Amino acid sequence: MKSSALSLAQKEIWLDQVVGAPSSSYNCGGYVEIVGPLDVDLFSRAISMAVEKHDCLRIRLIERFGQDFPEFLVEDSCGPYIDYLDFSDKPDADGVALAWMELQFCRSFDMYGAALFHYCLIRVGKERHFWFRRYHHLIIDGWGMAIVAGSVGAAYTGLLRGGLENTAAPSFIESLVFDAEYLASVAFVRDEAHWRAKYATMPKSFCAARDLSAVGSYPLPSAVVRSVIRRKSLDILSKRLGDASSLHAVLIALSIYIARTSGGDDFVIGLPALNRPNAKMREIAGLFVGTAPVRFQVNTDWTVGELRSYIKKTLRENYRYQRYPLSQIVKTAGVMAQDRRGFFDVAVSFVKQAHNLDFGGLRCRSVALHGACKRTPLTLFISEFDSESDVGLDFIYNSAFFSAAEVENASIRFQEIFDFLVSADDCTVVREINILPNAERQQLLVEWNRTHASYPS
């Protein structure tokens, strides 16, 4: 069986992973709650069909001594690929299952020779199951996870209705030629020149570590504050922004928040780069997504309309150059020589299920989970799993930089900005936007200014 070299995107993950001890920092996934009479045997068969269909799930790494990177093989299907647990007899079955999943999600993968994903079907009630999904990011990204979930749903529904056909899917292996073509192209040279000019100088970091002793260690401890964007608010704002995506809407609010709270007008946000330039690539499950360090220079004297146009223009300009690997940008710009931890203090991740999941008509709900170690001080994780429910917005923070109370307050302020933008006039000036929720404003303006005191006569 012939081995293959890692793709450009895979090399990015590998380089970051080996900076320190193996950790769960690149675990991704979560679970799907399935409500209704699920046929467990058919579900297991559907999983096997999806693994056979998508070769990225059968990737196994091979260590190559003397080489900078491992290579990988794609194993033949053998299965079974899913475990089964039954917590339905526990007093708090959901709580027990969630605790088990969170513990499993923080486990490190054996990087060589073993599967780089883990599935488990957990029974929590008479007709309720959790499908636990843990992947190493080296084999798949959020877009790919959605493709695989859709394949499992389609296979289960087909088996349930008497169909057994497993349609073919484009191969991740075959897509590797895309990397070779890019590296030999004029676009690669153009992109290198762009990023060199973009980061000839670096903006100042706006996140100061609270625990300096922890910054140099790896992995770094992180935690999550969960929030949501109300679907009705998002739809209204999206329409006002010209059918903008939830990512675009979040970026506008985030830019306002950073500019208003940090006092900085020049900052970098790490944004996901899909790197699937055509329809065929968008059908392939695997890892293609990279990270683009997008630089924003925001003027708080702008109006909301001007900020919206600026962000749209900035994203469009950066789209041309997003293929260039982040590790190469680091070398090109000499970030480490400028005494920086990295390009950005804040990153945004975005996972969207392109279609509602269907397991033979059963009701489903997807929930994202996060590993316990993140190097970036703050990551906003957007999860949009269907077109009708609220959108998940998780604030994943590094505890060396933020406390839980600080991030809780940040999430509330962020929601205040987002709600304001839903009804704000385009002529509203950014520096005049209120970012304090009513309770915090009352505390600052009233409670902390009560200077009256009784003095002895």
Secondary structure, 3 states (H helix, E strand, C coil): CCCEECCHHHHHHHHHHCCCCCCCCCEEEEEEEEECCCCHHHHHHHHHHHHHHCHHHHEEEECCCCCCCCEEEECCCCCCCEEEEECCCCCCHHHHHHHHHHHHHCCCCCCCCCCCEEEEEEEEECCEEEEEEEEECCCCCHHHHHHHHHHHHHHHHHHHCCCCCCCCCCCCHHHHHHHHHHHCCHHHHHHHHHHHHHCCCCCCCCCCCCCHHHHCCCCCEEEEEEEEECHHHHHHHHHHCCCCCHHHHHHHHHHHHHHHHHCCCEEEEEEEECCCCCCCHHHCCCCCCEEEEEEEECCCCCEHHHHHHHHHHHHHHHHCCCCCCHHHHHHHHCCHHHCCCCCCCEEEEEEECCCCCCECCEEEEEEECCCCECCCCEEEEEEECCCCCCEEEEEEEECCCCCHHHHHHHHHHHHHHHHHHHHCCCCCEHHHCCCCCHHHHHHHHCHHHCCCCCCCC
